[in-house]
Amino acid sequence: MERTVPPAPSDAPAPEAPEGAGLLDAMPRQRERAGTGAAVPATPAATAAPGNRLHALRLRRLLPTPTGTPFTFGYGAVLAVVSLVAARLDPVLLHTLHQGSSTDVVHLARMPVLMLVASALWIAGGVLSPYALALLFVLTALERRIGGVRTAGVFLLGHAGATLATEVPIGLAVLVGHLPASSLHRLDYGVSFGVAACLGALAGLLRPWLRWPLLALFGWLLVTALIAYTDPLTDWGHPIALAIGVATWPLVRRGDRAGRRRSSGGR
């Protein structure tokens, strides 16, 4: 037998809607306007735009800018142009230019300042080499903490100090007859000594939990290169440059404190 429900009388009052009718399930913060039955639009959730802008700002600070890090930006631009031009040169001509810019004993004895500057205009391996990328990030971070003048000073100190520390012994060894005269003409150029010094200086501004692992990792890479014994003089120059950077900790920390005081006073 079919079950049926008798129809409700036409004059019977309509059933009262339960409280909350018309609201969407699982949608929080819905409310009814009094007496209208219309739902007030839910308050929009806070957008992630401020957080995204903050992350973008932090990422931007990792890269050099003309106003924020003028030394790193300008020096990086010069290195990029030189590297792009070098990629289009004839290999024989490029090798001649490298030889002319080499900080070997003969060139240092004749034109020390010019050779130290010229050798720092080349990046061994091009703009995508590890030291090129390290230069971009390390010098940017250091310059934002201590300023462009001090950063340039640390870079030049490491570049010149490690170069002289490796080339002067060669000259003395040739002078006393322990090495042949051909050792005076050695191909030596690049930015790696300056980058290693800036990395050592930057480590002094980091918190201990980041400082010591960074130095340990870089030191392990340098020791590995020394064990490989492919280019002993250059490989010895890198730990010397790193030690020079570590020796500048008192200088860079004073510069960092002075920069923080100026920043606080300008707010």
C-alpha positions in Angstrom: 0.0 0.0 0.0 1.3 3.4 -1.0 2.1 5.8 1.8 0.9 9.4 1.3 0.9 12.6 3.4 -2.3 14.6 3.5 -1.8 18.2 2.1 -1.7 21.0 4.7 -4.6 23.4 4.7 -4.1 26.5 2.6 -4.8 28.8 5.6 -2.3 27.1 7.9 0.6 29.3 8.9 3.9 28.6 7.0 6.4 26.7 9.1 8.9 29.0 10.8 12.4 28.8 9.3 14.9 27.5 11.7 17.5 29.9 13.1 20.4 30.3 10.8 18.5 29.3 7.7 20.0 30.8 4.5 23.5 30.6 5.9 26.2 28.6 4.0 27.5 25.6 5.8 31.1 25.8 6.9 31.3 29.5 6.2 32.4 31.2 9.5 31.3 34.6 10.8 27.9 34.8 9.0 25.2 36.9 10.7 21.6 37.8 10.0 20.5 41.4 9.8 17.7 41.9 12.4 14.2 41.7 10.9 15.4 41.2 7.3 16.6 37.7 7.1 19.5 38.8 4.8 22.9 37.5 5.6 25.6 40.1 6.3 28.6 39.4 4.1 31.3 37.7 5.9 34.3 39.8 6.9 37.0 39.1 4.3 39.9 37.3 5.6 43.2 39.1 5.9 45.0 38.8 2.7 48.6 37.6 2.3 49.7 40.6 0.4 51.6 42.3 3.3 53.4 39.0 4.0 54.2 38.6 0.3 55.6 42.1 0.1 57.7 41.5 3.2 59.2 38.3 1.7 59.8 40.1 -1.6 61.6 42.9 0.3 63.8 40.4 2.1 64.7 38.7 -1.1 65.5 42.0 -2.8 67.9 42.8 0.0 70.0 39.8 -1.0 70.8 41.5 -4.3 72.8 44.7 -4.9 71.0 47.9 -5.7 72.5 51.2 -7.0 71.4 53.1 -3.8 71.6 50.4 -1.2 74.9 48.8 -2.1 76.6 51.1 -4.7 80.0 49.5 -4.4 78.8 45.9 -5.0 76.3 47.0 -7.7 78.9 49.1 -9.6 81.7 46.5 -9.3 79.3 43.7 -10.2 78.2 45.6 -13.3 81.8 46.1 -14.4 82.6 42.4 -13.9 79.5 41.4 -15.9 80.4 43.6 -18.8 84.0 42.4 -18.8 82.8 38.7 -18.7 80.4 39.2 -21.5 83.0 40.9 -23.7 85.5 38.1 -22.8 83.1 35.4 -23.9 83.1 36.9 -27.4 86.9 37.3 -27.7 89.2 35.1 -29.6 90.7 32.6 -27.1 94.3 33.5 -28.1 93.6 37.2 -27.5 91.8 36.4 -24.2 94.8 34.4 -23.0 97.1 37.3 -23.9 94.9 39.7 -21.9 94.9 37.4 -18.9 98.7 37.2 -19.0 98.9 40.9 -19.2 96.7 41.3 -16.1 98.3 38.5 -14.1 99.7 39.4 -10.7 102.9 37.4 -11.1 106.2 38.4 -9.6 107.4 40.3 -12.7 104.2 42.3 -13.1 104.0 43.1 -9.4 107.6 44.3 -9.3 107.0 46.7 -12.2 103.4 47.9 -11.7 102.0 46.5 -8.4 98.9 48.8 -8.1 97.9 48.6 -11.7 98.3 44.8 -11.8 96.3 44.3 -8.6 93.4 46.4 -10.0 93.6 44.7 -13.5 93.6 41.2 -12.1 90.5 41.9 -10.1 88.5 42.7 -13.3 88.4 39.0 -14.3 86.2 36.2 -13.0 87.8 32.8 -13.5 85.0 30.6 -14.9 82.7 33.5 -16.0 79.7 35.2 -14.4 78.1 31.8 -13.4 81.1 30.5 -11.6 80.7 29.8 -7.8 83.0 32.8 -6.9 80.9 35.1 -9.1 77.7 34.1 -7.3 79.5 34.3 -3.9 80.7 37.8 -4.7 77.2 38.9 -5.5 75.6 37.7 -2.2 78.5 38.0 0.2 79.5 41.6 -0.8 75.9 42.6 -0.8 75.3 41.3 2.7 78.6 42.8 4.0 77.9 46.2 2.4 74.5 46.5 3.9 76.0 46.0 7.3 79.2 48.1 7.2 78.8 50.3 4.1 80.6 50.5 0.7 83.9 52.0 1.8 84.6 49.4 4.4 83.5 46.6 2.1 85.8 47.8 -0.6 88.6 48.0 1.9 88.1 44.4 3.1 87.9 43.2 -0.5 91.1 45.0 -1.5 92.9 44.0 1.6 92.1 40.3 1.0 92.9 40.5 -2.7 96.2 42.3 -2.3 97.3 40.6 1.0 96.7 37.0 -0.3 98.3 37.8 -3.6 101.5 39.2 -2.0 101.6 36.4 0.5 101.7 33.8 -2.3 103.8 35.7 -4.9 106.6 37.2 -2.7 107.8 33.7 -1.5 108.0 32.7 -5.2 110.3 35.6 -5.9 112.4 34.8 -2.9 112.6 31.2 -3.8 113.8 32.1 -7.4 116.3 34.5 -6.0 118.0 31.8 -3.8 117.8 29.2 -6.6 115.1 26.9 -5.2 112.7 27.6 -8.1 113.4 28.2 -11.8 113.1 31.6 -13.3 110.0 30.5 -15.2 108.1 30.6 -11.9 108.2 34.4 -12.1 105.7 34.3 -15.0 102.6 32.7 -13.4 99.1 33.1 -14.6 97.2 34.6 -11.6 94.0 36.7 -11.8 90.5 36.7 -10.5 88.3 37.9 -7.6 88.4 34.8 -5.4 90.9 36.2 -2.8 88.7 39.3 -2.2 85.6 37.2 -2.0 87.2 34.9 0.6 88.2 37.9 2.7 84.7 39.4 2.6 83.2 36.0 3.6 85.6 35.9 6.6 84.6 39.4 7.5 80.9 38.8 7.1 81.1 35.7 9.4 82.1 38.0 12.2 78.7 39.8 11.9 76.6 36.7 12.0 75.1 34.9 15.0 77.3 32.0 16.3 74.9 29.3 15.2 75.4 30.5 11.6 79.0 31.9 11.8 80.8 28.7 12.8 79.0 26.3 10.4 79.7 28.8 7.6 83.4 29.0 8.4 83.6 25.2 8.8 82.0 24.6 5.5 84.2 27.0 3.6 87.3 25.8 5.4 86.5 22.2 4.5 86.2 23.3 0.8 89.6 25.0 1.0 91.2 22.0 2.7 89.8 19.8 0.0 91.3 22.0 -2.7 94.7 21.9 -1.0 94.6 18.1 -0.8 93.8 17.9 -4.5 97.0 19.9 -5.1 95.9 21.2 -8.6 97.0 24.8 -8.0 98.9 25.0 -4.7 99.7 28.7 -4.7 96.1 29.8 -5.4 94.7 27.2 -3.0 97.0 28.5 -0.3 95.9 32.0 -1.1 92.3 31.3 -0.3 92.8 30.4 3.4 95.1 33.3 3.8 92.5 35.6 2.4 89.9 34.1 4.7 92.2 34.6 7.7 92.6 38.3 6.6 88.8 38.7 6.6 88.6 37.1 10.1 91.3 39.5 11.3 89.0 42.5 10.3 86.3 41.5 12.7 87.0 44.4 15.1 86.8 46.8 12.2 83.7 45.5 10.6 81.9 45.2 14.0 82.6 48.8 14.8 81.3 49.7 11.3 78.2 47.6 11.9 77.5 49.3 15.2 78.0 52.8 13.7 75.7 52.0 10.9 73.0 50.7 13.3 73.3 53.9 15.4 72.9 56.1 12.3 69.9 54.0 11.2 68.3 54.4 14.6 68.9 58.1 14.7 67.3 58.6 11.3 64.0 57.0 12.1 
